[in-house]
Amino acid sequence: MNSFFRSVQFKVMLAIIVVLLILMGIFMAVGASTPQTDAAGLPLNPLQRFTAGFSRSVNGFLGAFSRVKVLEEENEQLRQQLLALQQDIIELDMLRQENANFRDYLEIKGDHPDFELEDAVVISRDPSSPFYTFTINKGSLHGIKLHDPVINAGGLVGYISQVSPAVSTVTTLMDPILKVGAMDARTRGDTGMVHGDIKLVSQGLCRMDYLDQNSAVAIGDLIVTTGIGGIFPKDLLIGSVTDVGQSTTDISMYAIVSPSADIRQLRDVVVITYFEGQGGITSPDVTSDPASQP
């Protein structure tokens, strides 16, 4: 409303009103010196009729201006009410998300009572990384350490590759640098290594290599962690098999795996800060090539 009174339109309108009021005063003064109507009610002279009509016009204009002000005030009140409702909707959505995250947290904790967990929020993504590397809002001050597993309700997401006091960086399953010891949850005997692949990342898929040539892995099978080496707990869900084929470099088989966690759209994650059997990078769970370790 204050912006209207400072606008050019208001200043022009105010100038017109002032001029009209001056003219009305002049006409009324002139009319006062002219003959008035007689007792028989003869018509007023032209100047008096003009003055009366002009006065009604000014009053009507002022009345319309007053109504405009009222409408503007009402519109401003409605705008504030709309903003308040929008804020309520945002807060309700946040509350629903928090409740869902809390339920997921309790479910994970219930299934794995030995886990010590720290929930976190994705606060940024690395625009230079094609493998969906991201940063969370928790760090060493919250008990998070290098190589701690990162999961969500869907399954394994990746692991902590950098830690600072307040934030941490997560390398995901989509990154070829991270190689996870894995097995077929149905057969329990078919093992291999799940890792990212530059040719598959745009499809949101990973690759499981080093399967035996007689592997019974089939499309639709669930792939879980082996737990060997102490980087990832055993039986964390990684994803499901979408294809199986013969390696072109050796006699082994491979499988294409669709991660169960929606890594490309993550908003909230859980860091496993402790689990029974947790250890260092000394096994096939993560590549043993020192030059490629984060």
C-alpha positions as CSV (number, residue, x, y, z in Angstrom):
1,M,0.0,0.0,0.0
2,N,2.8,2.5,0.8
3,S,4.2,2.0,-2.6
4,F,1.0,3.3,-4.2
5,F,1.3,6.6,-2.3
6,R,4.8,7.0,-3.6
7,S,3.9,6.2,-7.2
8,V,3.6,8.6,-10.1
9,Q,-0.1,7.6,-10.6
10,F,-0.9,8.8,-7.1
11,K,0.9,12.1,-7.5
12,V,-0.9,12.8,-10.8
13,M,-4.2,11.9,-9.2
14,L,-3.5,14.2,-6.2
15,A,-2.7,17.1,-8.5
16,I,-5.9,16.6,-10.4
17,I,-7.9,16.6,-7.2
18,V,-6.2,19.8,-6.1
19,V,-7.0,21.5,-9.4
20,L,-10.6,20.4,-9.3
21,L,-11.0,21.7,-5.8
22,I,-9.6,25.1,-6.8
23,L,-11.9,25.2,-9.8
24,M,-14.9,24.3,-7.6
25,G,-14.0,27.0,-5.2
26,I,-13.9,29.6,-8.0
27,F,-17.1,28.5,-9.5
28,M,-18.8,28.6,-6.1
29,A,-17.6,32.1,-5.5
30,V,-18.8,33.3,-8.9
31,G,-22.1,31.5,-8.3
32,A,-22.6,33.3,-5.0
33,S,-22.6,36.7,-6.8
34,T,-25.3,35.6,-9.4
35,P,-29.1,35.7,-8.8
36,Q,-30.5,32.7,-6.9
37,T,-33.7,30.8,-7.7
38,D,-36.9,32.6,-6.8
39,A,-39.5,31.4,-4.4
40,A,-41.4,29.8,-7.2
41,G,-38.5,27.3,-7.8
42,L,-37.4,28.7,-11.1
43,P,-34.5,26.8,-12.6
44,L,-31.0,27.6,-11.4
45,N,-28.8,29.6,-13.8
46,P,-26.2,27.6,-15.9
47,L,-23.3,28.4,-13.6
48,Q,-25.1,27.1,-10.6
49,R,-26.1,23.9,-12.4
50,F,-22.5,23.4,-13.5
51,T,-21.2,24.0,-10.0
52,A,-23.7,21.5,-8.5
53,G,-22.8,18.8,-11.2
54,F,-19.1,19.5,-10.7
55,S,-19.4,19.0,-6.9
56,R,-21.2,15.7,-7.4
57,S,-18.5,14.5,-9.8
58,V,-15.7,15.4,-7.4
59,N,-17.6,13.6,-4.6
60,G,-18.0,10.6,-6.8
61,F,-14.4,10.6,-7.7
62,L,-13.3,10.8,-4.1
63,G,-15.7,8.0,-3.2
64,A,-14.2,5.8,-5.9
65,F,-10.7,6.6,-4.8
66,S,-11.7,5.6,-1.2
67,R,-13.1,2.3,-2.5
68,V,-9.8,1.6,-4.4
69,K,-7.9,2.1,-1.2
70,V,-10.2,-0.3,0.7
71,L,-9.8,-2.9,-2.1
72,E,-6.0,-2.6,-2.0
73,E,-6.0,-3.1,1.7
74,E,-8.2,-6.2,1.4
75,N,-5.9,-7.5,-1.4
76,E,-2.9,-7.0,0.9
77,Q,-4.6,-8.9,3.7
78,L,-5.5,-11.8,1.3
79,R,-1.9,-11.9,0.1
80,Q,-0.6,-12.2,3.6
81,Q,-3.1,-14.9,4.4
82,L,-2.0,-16.8,1.2
83,L,1.7,-16.5,2.3
84,A,0.8,-17.8,5.7
85,L,-1.1,-20.8,4.2
86,Q,1.9,-21.6,1.9
87,Q,4.2,-21.5,4.9
88,D,1.9,-23.9,6.7
89,I,1.9,-26.3,3.7
90,I,5.7,-26.2,3.6
91,E,6.0,-26.9,7.3
92,L,3.4,-29.7,7.0
93,D,5.4,-31.3,4.2
94,M,8.6,-31.0,6.3
95,L,6.9,-32.6,9.2
96,R,5.6,-35.5,7.1
97,Q,9.1,-36.0,5.7
98,E,10.6,-36.0,9.2
99,N,8.1,-38.6,10.3
100,A,8.9,-40.8,7.4
101,N,12.6,-40.5,8.0
102,F,12.1,-41.3,11.7
103,R,10.1,-44.4,10.8
104,D,12.8,-45.5,8.4
105,Y,15.4,-44.9,11.0
106,L,13.5,-47.0,13.6
107,E,13.0,-49.8,11.1
108,I,16.7,-49.9,10.2
109,K,17.6,-49.9,13.9
110,G,15.1,-52.6,14.7
111,D,16.5,-54.9,11.9
112,H,20.1,-54.2,13.0
113,P,20.3,-53.6,16.8
114,D,24.1,-53.6,16.7
115,F,24.1,-50.6,14.3
116,E,25.0,-47.1,15.7
117,L,23.3,-44.6,13.3
118,E,23.5,-41.0,12.5
119,D,20.9,-39.5,10.3
120,A,21.9,-36.7,7.8
121,V,20.6,-34.5,5.1
122,V,22.1,-34.0,1.6
123,I,23.1,-30.4,1.4
124,S,24.9,-30.2,-1.9
125,R,26.0,-32.3,-4.9
126,D,29.2,-32.1,-6.8
127,P,28.4,-30.7,-10.2
128,S,31.7,-32.0,-11.7
129,S,31.0,-35.6,-10.7
130,P,29.0,-37.8,-13.1
131,F,28.7,-40.4,-10.2
132,Y,26.3,-38.3,-8.0
133,T,28.9,-37.5,-5.2
134,F,27.2,-35.4,-2.6
135,T,27.8,-33.7,0.8
136,I,25.9,-34.2,4.0
137,N,25.4,-31.9,7.0
138,K,27.2,-34.2,9.5
139,G,30.9,-34.7,10.2
140,S,33.4,-35.8,12.8
141,L,31.7,-33.8,15.5
142,H,28.8,-36.2,15.0
143,G,30.9,-39.3,15.3
144,I,31.2,-39.8,11.5
145,K,34.5,-41.4,10.3
146,L,36.2,-42.0,7.0
147,H,34.7,-45.1,5.1
148,D,31.6,-45.3,7.3
149,P,28.8,-46.9,5.2
150,V,25.9,-44.6,4.0
151,I,22.5,-46.1,3.5
152,N,18.8,-45.2,3.4
153,A,15.6,-47.1,3.7
154,G,16.1,-48.5,0.2
155,G,19.6,-49.9,0.8
156,L,23.2,-49.2,0.4
157,V,24.1,-45.7,-1.0
158,G,27.9,-45.5,-0.7
159,Y,30.5,-44.6,1.9
160,I,32.1,-41.6,3.5
161,S,35.1,-40.5,1.4
162,Q,35.9,-37.2,3.1
163,V,35.2,-35.9,6.6
164,S,35.4,-32.5,8.2
165,P,34.1,-31.4,11.6
166,A,30.6,-30.3,10.3
167,V,30.2,-31.9,6.9
168,S,31.2,-35.1,5.0
169,T,31.5,-36.2,1.4
170,V,29.8,-39.4,0.2
171,T,31.1,-41.5,-2.7
172,T,28.2,-43.5,-4.1
173,L,27.7,-46.9,-5.6
174,M,27.7,-45.3,-9.0
175,D,31.4,-44.4,-8.8
176,P,33.8,-47.0,-10.3
177,I,36.3,-46.2,-7.5
178,L,34.0,-47.9,-5.0
179,K,33.9,-51.7,-5.3
180,V,31.6,-53.6,-3.0
181,G,31.8,-57.3,-2.2
182,A,28.4,-58.7,-3.1
183,M,26.4,-61.9,-3.4
184,D,23.1,-63.2,-4.7
185,A,20.6,-63.2,-1.8
186,R,18.7,-66.1,-3.4
187,T,21.6,-68.5,-4.1
188,R,23.9,-67.2,-1.3
189,G,26.8,-68.8,-3.2
190,D,27.2,-66.5,-6.2
191,T,29.6,-63.7,-5.2
192,G,31.2,-60.9,-7.1
193,M,32.1,-57.2,-7.0
194,V,29.6,-54.4,-7.5
195,H,30.9,-51.1,-8.8
196,G,30.0,-48.1,-10.9
197,D,30.5,-48.1,-14.7
198,I,30.9,-45.0,-16.8
199,K,28.8,-46.6,-19.6
200,L,25.9,-47.4,-17.2
201,V,25.8,-44.4,-14.9
202,S,23.5,-42.4,-17.1
203,Q,20.9,-45.2,-16.8
204,G,21.3,-45.3,-13.0
205,L,22.8,-48.8,-13.1
206,C,25.9,-50.6,-11.7
207,R,27.8,-53.7,-12.7
208,M,28.6,-56.9,-10.8
209,D,31.8,-58.5,-12.1
210,Y,33.7,-61.7,-11.4
211,L,30.7,-64.1,-11.2
212,D,31.6,-67.7,-11.8
213,Q,31.0,-69.0,-15.3
214,N,28.5,-71.4,-13.8
215,S,26.7,-68.8,-11.8
216,A,23.0,-69.2,-11.2
217,V,22.4,-65.5,-10.8
218,A,19.1,-64.6,-12.6
219,I,17.2,-61.4,-13.6
220,G,15.2,-60.2,-10.6
221,D,17.5,-61.6,-8.0
222,L,18.4,-59.4,-5.1
223,I,22.1,-58.5,-4.5
224,V,23.4,-57.9,-1.0
225,T,26.7,-57.2,0.7
226,T,29.0,-60.0,1.8
227,G,30.3,-58.2,4.8
228,I,33.8,-59.4,4.1
229,G,36.5,-57.0,5.1
230,G,34.6,-54.9,7.6
231,I,33.7,-51.9,5.5
232,F,30.1,-52.8,4.9
233,P,27.8,-54.9,7.2
234,K,26.7,-58.2,5.8
235,D,23.3,-58.4,3.9
236,L,22.8,-54.8,3.2
237,L,20.6,-54.6,0.1
238,I,22.4,-53.2,-2.9
239,G,19.9,-53.7,-5.7
240,S,18.3,-56.2,-8.1
241,V,19.7,-57.8,-11.2
242,T,18.3,-56.5,-14.6
243,D,20.6,-58.4,-16.9
244,V,23.2,-61.2,-17.0
245,G,26.0,-61.7,-19.5
246,Q,29.3,-63.3,-20.4
247,S,32.4,-61.1,-19.8
248,T,34.4,-60.2,-22.9
249,T,37.7,-60.2,-21.1
250,D,37.7,-63.6,-19.4
251,I,35.5,-66.6,-18.7
252,S,33.5,-65.0,-15.9
253,M,30.0,-63.8,-16.0
254,Y,28.6,-60.3,-15.1
255,A,25.3,-58.9,-14.0
256,I,23.8,-55.5,-14.4
257,V,22.4,-54.2,-11.0
258,S,19.8,-51.5,-10.4
259,P,20.5,-50.0,-7.0
260,S,17.6,-50.2,-4.6
261,A,18.4,-46.7,-3.2
262,D,17.4,-43.9,-5.5
263,I,20.9,-42.4,-5.5
264,R,20.2,-39.7,-8.0
265,Q,17.3,-38.2,-6.0
266,L,18.5,-38.6,-2.4
267,R,17.4,-36.1,0.2
268,D,18.1,-37.9,3.5
269,V,20.5,-40.7,4.4
270,V,21.7,-42.6,7.5
271,V,25.4,-43.1,8.3
272,I,26.4,-46.3,10.1
273,T,29.0,-45.1,12.5
274,Y,29.4,-48.6,14.1
275,F,28.5,-52.2,13.5
276,E,29.8,-55.5,14.7
277,G,32.8,-56.5,12.7
278,Q,33.5,-53.0,11.4
279,G,37.1,-52.7,10.2
280,G,39.5,-51.0,7.7
281,I,39.9,-51.2,4.0
282,T,41.8,-54.6,3.8
283,S,39.5,-56.6,1.5
284,P,37.6,-56.8,-1.8
285,D,34.8,-54.7,-0.3
286,V,36.7,-51.7,-1.6
287,T,39.3,-51.7,-4.3
288,S,42.7,-52.7,-3.0
289,D,44.5,-50.4,-5.4
290,P,46.0,-47.7,-3.2
291,A,46.2,-45.2,-6.1
292,S,42.5,-45.4,-6.7
293,Q,41.4,-45.2,-3.1
294,P,39.8,-41.9,-2.0
